[in-house]
Amino acid sequence: MTADRTLAWEPGERADWAATPLRDLHNDRTLAQSLRMLEAGEFQHEFELAWLFAQAPEEAVRARVRAWRPEFWQLTDSLKPVVARFGLDAWDMAVHAAEWNWRENGAILLPFLSADVARLMARLARRAPTARELTGAWLRRHGLAAVPFLVPALDGAPGIRRDAEHALCRIAASAGPGPVAEAARYHGAAGAVARLLADGPSKPPPGPPPYPVWADPATLPRVRLRAGGELPLPEVRALVLLLARTKRPGDHPGSAARLDAVLRRCDPADVAELGWELFVRWRDAGTPSTHNWALPVLARTGDDETARRLAAWVRACPGWAAFARAAVGLETLAAFGDRALPHIAAIARSAPYKLLRERAGEVLGEAARAAGLTPERLADRFVPDFGLDPSGTLTLDYGPRRFLIGFDERLAPHVRDERGRRRAALPKPGVRDDPARAFEAWARFAALRKDARMVAAERVHRLETAMVTGERWPLREFRAHFADHPLVWHIARRLVWTAEHDGTVTPFRIAEDRGLADASDGAFAPPPSATVGVAHPLLLDGLETWSELFADYEILQPFPQLARAVHTLSPRERAADRLPAFEDLTVPFGAALALTRRGWDRGAFDDTGVADTLVRDAGGGRRVVLTLDPGFLPGRADASPTQRVVHIHLLSATGTRLPFGALDPVAASELLADLSALTG
């Protein structure tokens, strides 16, 4: 016999869940007061209930936990202590939260094993590509123990049956077909499961071709062959069918081999344009889910321009309503490999929707973990150089005319002609120019301008953040990723850096000849074991000397460094856990929202759809929390044209309030700069 519901904890996991830090609700109510409010039926949002259930006497709230059906985003960490404490009594609560929003709350079900949870995980495993990590972790954990809960679904409706078949085959891939069939013996299904594992999952009944009218080969762009001529129309039709069947690597190996053979015969640029045209037509048709193959196939057909276009589309996906499509778009970008990492990093940093930024960060994190790096260090390695020469310039050839392309402190390209004269822009090809060369050069410059803008935003943010956090690189990485990089050096040479070795810190800059120079403009050669960082003006010896040197050389900086305002906490502020000078002030909505461009994140939304906090990471698990009234209502800036700063706290990793003196001098200076900008 198999228990209807079981919890399978990994070693130490239940204790870890029980110790999950509770969300700071910024209220001073006691448990007794909160319990009285609960009994009186007074409104409390989901996070407050989780806080109460995790701390109140068990018997006082156990019945409430059984009846609770939370419906909100990002509840996993808040529910972990409740599940660890109440176990099976928290079952219906956890399952409901995960079913309501599996993307944010699904991880709470990892220890759970029952028929309803097995059906949910089987459905997500087959139908939701973005749930791959969640369902894989659940299937690996429960393995053969999940088989008896999946077998009854084999007699269900076709969709439910195929879900179960898929999940059973996944388990058999790691545990072996024999043990899976044996685990199904309790239900008398050992023979049926053995046949399933031998034959594979059942196929859906045959239907219409996997492409609609808008993918009619007769209307698609022509595809030239490498050997000359064009791909015949019947073969274009076959190519579209192959793309639809093999939308991801590993799908239908036989078809994938035929697809690769066809693609090897075709012009790569034409294949990329064909794939993009299919995607655009699918998008314009309303992104029908029956033909969603048009999105992931971009990774099979696309080039660098496709990656740039796709990144722009992902960034523009409108919030929660299109998050699933944006998530698949991110996965597709990741399938492009290293060349897409700068695009994903840019989305993680500055996409307009928090959920999308977080998902992009997860995708970047997965790639970084696979490489054994942090996401930031991974992004350092794959900044494109766009074919620039070692001096960081590019020559564009029009035939009779040539133009030299350089870059300013924000990587905006500028143009000089053969006489060295600065041009306002790259001229359009003229009648005397070579048509083929001039058109290619003109198109390359247009693409370069767009791509350099994206890289500049990401690299400038990266280096400014590294200055604030005190990040350091080994000398060889500094050389490879900054000083010697053909594109990034245009930014790096406009900053003051520091080399640290055996406790000695020496500031330096990158000279025009790529050598390193100290404050007196003498050559500087740091030891090979030195580490290098971006100098923060608060810690920079000789700030005035460096400022004068940069002014003499007319060096413009990509972000405020030498001219950056610095601040210090007063002795009273260092000892306090509040900053009264910035509290109870009314500020414009736009000023509050602008903090999200200075490294702050909006806090979680409550069950009324309002986010009333801004949070900034302070290192070491600490965070600064700024509470606003009335808070942010998504999409309704006009609903709250002003915000009142209620209070500002520094919290430890466990949610305990800390004195602001716990901040290092740079973190304190940056915090005060942000608050000064907020309050004017």
C-alpha positions in Angstrom: 0.0 0.0 0.0 1.1 3.6 -0.7 0.2 6.5 1.6 -2.1 9.0 -0.2 0.2 11.9 0.9 3.8 11.8 2.0 6.5 14.4 2.5 10.0 13.3 1.4 12.5 15.6 3.0 16.2 15.6 2.1 18.8 15.6 5.0 18.6 18.8 6.9 16.0 20.3 4.5 13.1 20.6 7.0 15.3 22.4 9.5 16.6 24.7 6.8 13.0 25.5 5.7 12.0 26.1 9.3 14.9 28.6 9.7 14.0 30.6 6.5 14.0 34.3 7.5 10.6 35.7 7.8 9.7 38.8 5.8 9.9 42.0 7.8 6.4 43.5 7.8 7.4 46.8 9.4 4.7 46.6 12.1 5.0 46.5 15.9 2.1 44.2 16.6 2.6 41.4 19.0 1.6 37.8 18.3 -1.3 38.2 20.7 -2.6 41.3 18.8 -2.2 39.6 15.5 -4.1 36.5 16.7 -7.0 38.7 17.9 -7.1 40.4 14.5 -7.2 36.9 12.9 -10.1 35.8 15.1 -12.0 39.0 14.4 -11.7 38.4 10.7 -9.8 41.6 10.0 -8.0 41.8 6.7 -4.5 40.5 6.6 -2.4 40.0 3.4 -0.8 36.7 2.6 2.7 37.5 3.9 1.3 38.6 7.2 -0.6 35.3 7.6 2.5 33.4 6.7 4.4 35.4 9.4 1.7 34.6 11.9 1.4 30.9 11.1 5.1 30.4 11.4 5.3 31.9 14.9 1.9 31.6 16.7 1.2 28.6 19.0 0.6 25.7 16.7 -2.8 24.6 18.1 -4.1 28.2 17.9 -3.6 28.4 14.1 -3.5 24.7 12.9 -7.1 24.8 11.7 -6.5 28.1 9.9 -3.5 26.6 8.2 -5.6 23.7 6.9 -8.2 26.1 5.5 -5.8 28.7 4.1 -5.7 29.0 0.3 -3.1 31.7 -0.5 -3.1 33.3 -3.9 -0.1 35.6 -4.4 3.3 35.8 -6.1 6.7 34.9 -4.6 5.4 33.1 -1.6 7.8 30.1 -1.6 10.2 31.5 1.1 7.2 32.7 3.3 5.6 29.3 3.1 8.7 27.2 3.8 8.6 27.8 7.6 4.8 27.0 7.6 5.2 23.7 5.7 8.2 22.7 7.8 6.2 23.4 11.0 2.8 21.9 10.1 3.8 19.2 7.6 0.7 17.4 6.2 -1.6 20.0 7.8 -0.1 22.5 5.3 -0.7 20.3 2.3 -3.8 21.8 0.7 -2.4 25.3 1.4 0.9 24.6 -0.4 -0.7 22.8 -3.3 -3.2 25.6 -3.9 -0.4 28.2 -3.8 1.6 26.2 -6.4 -1.3 25.6 -8.7 -2.3 29.2 -8.6 1.2 30.3 -9.7 3.7 27.5 -10.2 6.4 29.8 -11.6 6.8 31.6 -8.4 5.5 29.1 -5.8 6.1 25.7 -7.4 9.3 25.0 -5.5 7.3 24.7 -2.3 6.0 21.3 -3.6 9.5 19.6 -4.0 9.0 17.4 -0.8 5.3 16.6 -1.6 4.3 13.3 -3.1 0.6 12.5 -3.9 -1.6 11.9 -6.9 -2.5 15.5 -7.3 1.1 16.8 -7.1 2.3 14.0 -9.4 -0.4 15.0 -12.0 0.7 18.7 -11.7 4.4 17.9 -12.2 3.7 15.5 -15.1 1.6 18.2 -16.8 4.3 20.8 -16.3 7.1 18.4 -17.4 5.4 17.8 -20.8 3.7 21.1 -21.5 5.8 23.9 -19.8 9.3 24.2 -21.1 10.1 26.9 -18.5 9.3 24.4 -15.7 12.1 22.1 -16.7 14.3 22.9 -13.7 11.3 22.5 -11.2 10.0 19.3 -12.6 13.4 17.8 -13.1 14.2 18.4 -9.4 10.9 16.8 -8.3 11.3 13.7 -10.6 14.8 13.2 -9.4 13.8 13.4 -5.8 10.9 11.0 -5.8 11.9 8.8 -8.7 10.4 5.3 -8.3 8.2 6.4 -5.4 6.2 8.6 -7.8 5.3 5.7 -10.1 2.3 4.4 -8.2 0.8 7.9 -8.2 1.3 8.3 -12.0 0.0 4.9 -13.1 -3.8 5.7 -12.5 -3.5 8.6 -14.9 -2.8 6.2 -17.7 -6.5 5.5 -17.8 -7.4 9.2 -17.9 -8.2 11.6 -20.7 -5.7 11.7 -23.7 -3.8 14.7 -22.4 -3.5 13.5 -18.9 -2.5 10.0 -20.1 0.3 11.5 -22.3 1.5 13.6 -19.3 1.8 10.5 -17.2 3.5 8.5 -20.0 6.1 11.3 -20.5 6.8 11.4 -16.7 7.2 7.6 -16.4 9.6 7.6 -19.4 11.6 10.4 -17.7 11.9 8.3 -14.5 12.8 5.2 -16.5 15.6 7.1 -18.2 17.4 7.3 -14.8 16.0 4.4 -12.8 15.7 1.8 -15.6 12.6 0.3 -17.2 12.6 -2.8 -15.0 12.3 -1.0 -11.7 9.6 1.3 -13.0 7.5 -1.6 -14.2 8.0 -3.3 -10.9 6.9 -0.2 -9.0 3.6 -0.2 -11.1 2.8 -3.8 -10.0 0.6 -2.6 -7.0 -1.9 -1.3 -9.6 -1.7 -4.3 -11.7 -0.1 -2.3 -14.5 3.4 -3.8 -14.7 2.8 -5.2 -18.1 1.2 -2.0 -19.5 4.1 0.1 -18.1 6.7 -2.3 -19.5 5.1 -2.0 -23.0 4.9 1.8 -22.6 8.6 2.0 -21.8 9.5 -0.3 -24.7 7.3 1.5 -27.3 7.6 5.1 -26.0 4.7 7.5 -25.2 1.6 7.4 -27.4 1.5 9.9 -30.2 -1.3 12.4 -30.7 -3.7 11.6 -33.5 -2.6 12.9 -36.9 -3.9 16.4 -37.7 -3.2 19.2 -40.1 0.4 20.1 -41.0 2.2 21.8 -38.2 2.2 25.2 -39.9 -0.6 27.6 -40.8 -1.5 29.6 -43.9 0.9 32.4 -42.8 3.8 30.0 -43.2 2.9 29.1 -46.8 6.3 28.4 -48.5 5.2 30.3 -51.6 5.1 33.6 -49.7 8.3 33.2 -47.6 11.7 34.8 -48.4 13.8 32.9 -50.9 16.7 30.8 -49.6 19.9 30.9 -51.7 22.1 27.8 -51.9 25.9 28.0 -51.2 26.6 26.3 -54.5 24.4 28.8 -56.4 20.7 29.0 -57.2 17.8 28.8 -54.8 16.3 26.1 -52.6 13.3 24.8 -54.7 9.8 25.5 -53.3 9.0 21.9 -52.4 12.3 21.8 -50.3 11.4 25.1 -48.7 8.1 23.5 -47.6 10.1 20.5 -46.3 12.5 22.8 -44.5 9.6 24.6 -42.6 8.2 21.2 -41.6 11.6 20.1 -40.3 12.0 23.3 -38.3 8.5 22.8 -36.8 9.4 19.3 -35.7 12.9 20.0 -34.4 12.3 23.3 -32.6 14.8 22.4 -29.9 18.1 20.5 -30.0 17.4 16.9 -29.2 13.9 16.8 -30.7 13.3 14.0 -33.3 17.0 13.0 -33.9 16.2 11.7 -37.4 14.5 14.9 -38.5 17.3 17.0 -36.9 19.9 15.2 -39.0 18.0 15.9 -42.2 17.5 19.5 -41.1 21.3 19.9 -40.5 21.9 18.5 -43.9 19.6 21.0 -45.5 21.0 24.0 -43.6 24.6 23.1 -44.6 23.5 23.6 -48.3 21.9 27.0 -47.6 23.2 30.5 -47.3 23.2 31.3 -43.5 22.0 34.8 -43.8 19.0 33.7 -45.9 18.2 30.9 -43.3 18.3 33.5 -40.5 16.0 35.8 -42.5 13.6 32.9 -43.1 13.5 32.0 -39.4 12.9 35.6 -38.4 10.1 36.0 -41.0 8.3 32.9 -39.6 8.6 34.3 -36.1 7.3 37.8 -37.2 4.3 36.2 -38.9 3.6 34.1 -35.8 3.9 37.1 -33.6 1.6 39.2 -35.9 -1.0 36.3 -35.9 -1.3 36.7 -32.1 1.3 34.2 -31.0 -1.0 31.1 -31.3 0.1 28.4 -28.9 -0.5 25.7 -31.5 2.3 27.1 -33.6 4.7 28.3 -30.9 7.5 26.4 -32.6 8.2 29.6 -34.5 9.9 31.1 -31.4 12.4 28.4 -30.3 13.5 27.6 -34.0 15.2 31.0 -34.0 18.1 29.3 -32.1 18.4 26.8 -35.0 18.3 29.5 -37.8 19.4 32.7 -36.2 22.6 34.8 -36.4 23.9 37.8 -34.4 21.2 40.1 -35.8 18.5 37.6 -34.9 19.8 37.5 -31.3 19.7 41.3 -31.1 16.1 41.4 -32.6 14.9 38.7 -30.3 16.4 40.4 -27.2 14.5 43.5 -28.1 11.2 41.6 -28.4 11.7 39.8 -25.1 12.4 43.1 -23.4 9.2 44.6 -24.8 6.9 41.7 -23.7 4.2 43.3 -21.7 4.4 42.2 -18.1 2.7 39.2 -16.5 0.3 38.6 -19.5 3.2 37.8 -21.8 5.7 36.4 -19.2 5.5 32.8 -20.4 6.4 33.9 -24.0 9.2 36.1 -22.7 10.6 33.2 -20.7 10.6 30.9 -23.7 12.3 33.8 -25.6 15.0 33.9 -22.9 15.5 30.2 -23.2 15.8 30.6 -27.0 18.4 33.4 -26.5 20.4 31.1 -24.1 20.4 28.5 -26.9 22.4 30.9 -29.1 25.3 30.4 -26.7 27.9 32.8 -25.6 27.0 35.5 -28.2 23.6 36.1 -26.5 25.0 36.5 -23.0 25.4 40.3 -23.3 21.8 40.6 -24.4 20.6 38.4 -21.5 22.7 40.4 -19.1 21.1 43.7 -20.4 17.6 42.2 -19.9 18.5 41.1 -16.4 19.7 44.6 -15.6 17.2 46.9 -17.2 14.1 45.2 -18.6 11.0 47.2 -17.5 9.3 44.2 -15.7 10.7 42.9 -12.5 9.6 39.3 -13.2 11.4 39.3 -16.6 14.6 40.8 -15.0 14.6 38.0 -12.4 14.0 35.3 -15.0 16.9 36.7 -17.2 19.1 36.7 -14.1 18.2 33.0 -13.5 19.1 32.1 -17.1 22.4 34.0 -16.7 23.0 32.3 -13.4 22.4 28.8 -14.9 25.0 29.5 -17.6 27.4 31.0 -15.0 27.1 27.9 -12.7 27.8 25.6 -15.6 31.0 27.6 -16.2 31.9 27.8 -12.5 31.6 31.7 -12.5 29.4 34.4 -11.2 27.0 35.9 -13.8 29.0 39.1 -13.9 32.3 37.3 -14.5 30.7 35.2 -17.2 29.4 38.3 -18.9 32.9 39.8 -18.8 34.2 37.0 -20.9 31.8 37.3 -23.8 31.6 41.0 -24.7 31.8 41.1 -28.5 34.5 43.1 -30.2 32.5 43.5 -33.4 35.6 42.9 -35.6 37.5 46.0 -34.3 41.2 46.1 -34.8 43.6 45.9 -31.8 43.6 49.7 -31.6 39.8 49.7 -31.0 38.9 51.2 -34.3 37.2 49.9 -37.5 37.8 50.9 -41.1 34.8 50.9 -43.4 35.6 50.6 -47.1 33.4 52.3 -49.7 35.8 51.5 -52.5 37.3 54.9 -53.5 36.6 56.2 -49.9 37.5 54.8 -46.5 36.3 55.9 -43.0 37.8 55.3 -39.6 35.3 54.5 -36.8 36.2 55.3 -33.2 34.2 55.5 -30.0 33.6 58.0 -27.2 33.3 57.4 -23.4 29.8 55.9 -23.9 30.8 53.8 -26.9 28.9 56.0 -29.3 30.8 55.6 -32.7 32.3 58.6 -34.4 33.6 58.9 -37.9 36.8 60.3 -39.5 37.6 60.5 -43.1 40.9 59.6 -44.7 42.3 63.1 -43.9 41.5 62.6 -40.2 38.6 65.1 -40.3 35.7 64.4 -37.9 32.4 63.7 -39.7 29.0 64.3 -38.2 27.9 60.9 -39.3 28.9 58.2 -41.8 27.9 59.5 -45.2 25.4 57.6 -47.4 26.9 55.7 -50.3 27.3 57.9 -53.4 27.3 57.3 -57.1 31.1 57.1 -57.2 31.3 54.5 -54.5 31.5 50.7 -55.1 27.8 49.7 -54.6 28.5 46.3 -53.0 31.2 47.5 -50.6 29.5 50.7 -49.7 26.2 49.0 -48.9 27.9 46.4 -46.8 29.8 49.1 -44.9 26.7 51.2 -44.4 24.7 48.3 -43.0 27.6 47.2 -40.8 27.8 50.7 -39.3 24.1 50.8 -38.6 24.2 47.4 -36.8 27.4 48.5 -34.9 25.8 51.6 -33.6 22.8 49.6 -32.2 25.0 46.8 -30.7 27.5 49.2 -29.2 24.7 51.1 -27.5 23.6 47.8 -25.8 27.1 46.8 -24.8 27.8 50.3 -23.5 24.8 50.4 -21.2 25.7 46.9 -19.8 29.4 47.6 -19.4 29.1 51.0 -17.9 26.6 49.7 -15.3 28.9 46.7 -14.7 31.9 48.9 -13.9 30.0 51.5 -11.8 28.6 48.6 -9.8 32.0 47.1 -9.4 33.3 50.5 -8.1 30.5 50.6 -5.5 30.9 47.0 -4.3 34.7 47.0 -4.3 34.9 44.0 -6.7 38.4 43.1 -7.9 39.8 41.1 -10.8 43.1 39.2 -11.2 45.5 41.2 -13.3 45.2 38.8 -16.3 41.4 39.1 -16.3 41.6 42.9 -16.1 43.9 42.9 -19.1 41.8 40.4 -21.1 38.4 41.8 -20.4 39.1 45.6 -20.0 42.5 47.0 -20.9 43.1 44.9 -24.0 39.5 44.5 -25.2 39.1 46.4 -28.5 35.8 47.9 -27.5 35.6 48.0 -23.7 39.0 49.7 -23.4 37.3 52.9 -24.7 35.4 52.9 -21.4 38.2 51.5 -19.2 40.8 54.0 -20.3 38.6 56.8 -19.0 38.6 55.5 -15.4 41.0 55.5 -12.5 41.8 51.9 -11.4 43.7 50.6 -8.3 46.1 47.7 -8.1 46.5 45.9 -4.8 49.4 43.8 -3.8 50.7 42.8 -0.4 48.5 45.4 1.3 49.7 48.2 -1.0 47.1 50.0 -3.1 48.3 52.0 -6.2 46.0 54.0 -8.4 46.6 54.0 -12.2 45.0 54.6 -15.5 45.2 53.0 -19.0 47.2 55.2 -21.3 46.4 55.8 -25.0 49.1 53.2 -26.0 47.4 50.6 -23.7 50.2 50.9 -21.2 49.5 51.6 -17.5 50.3 55.0 -16.0 50.4 56.4 -12.4 49.3 59.8 -11.2 52.6 61.4 -12.4 52.1 59.9 -15.8 55.0 57.5 -15.3 54.8 53.9 -16.5 53.3 51.5 -14.0 53.8 47.7 -14.0 51.8 45.9 -11.2 53.0 42.5 -10.1 51.4 39.6 -11.8 49.7 38.5 -8.6 48.1 42.0 -8.1 44.3 42.4 -8.1 42.6 45.3 -9.9 39.5 47.3 -9.1 37.7 50.5 -10.1 38.7 53.2 -7.6 36.0 54.8 -5.6 36.7 58.5 -4.9 36.1 58.1 -1.2 39.0 55.7 -1.0 41.3 57.2 -3.7 44.5 58.9 -2.5 45.4 61.9 -4.6 41.8 62.5 -5.8 42.6 66.2 -6.7 45.7 65.2 -8.7 43.8 62.6 -10.7 41.0 65.1 -11.3 43.5 67.7 -12.7 45.2 65.1 -14.8 41.9 64.0 -16.4 40.9 67.6 -17.0 44.3 68.4 -18.6 43.9 65.5 -21.0 40.2 66.3 -21.5 39.2 62.8 -20.6 35.4 62.5 -20.2 34.3 59.7 -17.9 31.5 57.2 -18.7 29.9 57.7 -15.2 30.7 60.0 -12.3 33.9 58.8 -10.6 36.3 61.5 -9.9 33.5 64.1 -9.6 31.3 61.8 -7.7 29.7 63.3 -4.6 30.8 61.5 -1.4 28.9 61.5 1.9 29.5 60.3 5.4 27.2 59.3 8.3 27.2 61.5 11.3 28.1 59.8 14.6 24.4 59.9 15.6 23.3 58.3 12.3 26.0 55.6 12.6 24.6 54.5 16.0 20.9 54.7 14.9 18.7 52.1 13.1 16.8 54.9 11.4 17.6 58.0 9.3 15.1 60.6 10.5 16.5 63.3 8.2 15.0 61.5 5.2 11.8 60.2 6.8 8.3 61.7 6.6 9.2 63.6 3.4 6.9 63.8 0.4 8.7 63.1 -2.9 7.4 62.9 -6.5 6.5 59.5 -7.8 9.1 59.8 -10.6 11.9 60.5 -8.1 11.0 57.3 -6.1 10.8 55.2 -9.2 14.1 56.6 -10.4 15.8 54.7 -7.5 15.2 51.5 -9.5 17.8 52.8 -12.0 20.3 53.3 -9.1 20.4 49.7 -7.9 17.1 49.5 -5.9 14.4 46.9 -6.5 10.7 47.2 -5.8 9.6 44.9 -3.0 6.9 42.3 -3.3 3.4 43.3 -4.1 0.8 42.8 -1.4 -2.6 41.2 -2.2 -4.0 44.6 -3.2 -1.4 44.8 -6.0 0.6 47.5 -4.2 4.4 47.4 -3.6 5.2 49.8 -0.8 9.0 49.2 -0.4 12.2 49.7 -2.3 15.1 47.4 -1.4 18.8 47.8 -2.0 21.4 45.1 -1.4 24.0 46.1 1.2 26.2 43.1 0.9 26.7 40.2 3.3 23.0 39.3 3.1 22.0 42.8 4.4 19.6 45.1 2.7 18.3 48.6 3.1 14.5 48.8 3.0 12.8 52.1 2.2 9.0 52.1 3.0 6.7 54.4 1.0 3.1 55.5 1.3 0.9 54.8 -0.7 3.4 52.7 -2.7 3.5 51.6 -6.3 0.5 50.5 -8.2 1.7 48.8 -11.5 0.7 50.6 -14.6 -1.0 53.5 -12.6 1.6 56.2 -12.0 -1.2 58.7 -12.0 -2.8 56.9 -9.0 0.0 58.1 -6.7 1.7 61.2 -8.0 3.6 61.7 -4.7 5.0 59.3 -2.2 5.8 59.8 1.5 8.9 58.3 2.9 7.7 56.4 6.0 11.0 55.0 7.3 14.3 53.6 6.2 15.9 50.5 7.9 19.0 48.4 7.5 18.2 44.8 8.0 20.4 41.7 8.5 20.0 38.5 6.6 17.6 37.3 9.3 15.5 40.5 9.2 16.9 42.1 12.3 17.3 45.9 12.3 21.0 47.0 12.3 22.5 50.4 13.1 23.6 52.2 9.9 27.2 52.1 11.2 27.3 48.5 10.1 27.6 49.8 6.5 31.1 50.2 5.1 32.0 53.8 4.2 31.4 53.4 0.4 28.0 51.7 0.9 27.0 54.4 3.4 28.1 57.1 0.9 26.1 55.6 -2.0 23.0 55.2 0.2 23.2 58.8 1.3 23.7 59.9 -2.3 20.6 57.9 -3.3 18.5 59.4 -0.5 19.7 62.9 -1.3 18.7 62.4 -5.0 15.3 61.1 -3.8 14.5 64.0 -1.5 16.0 66.7 -3.6 
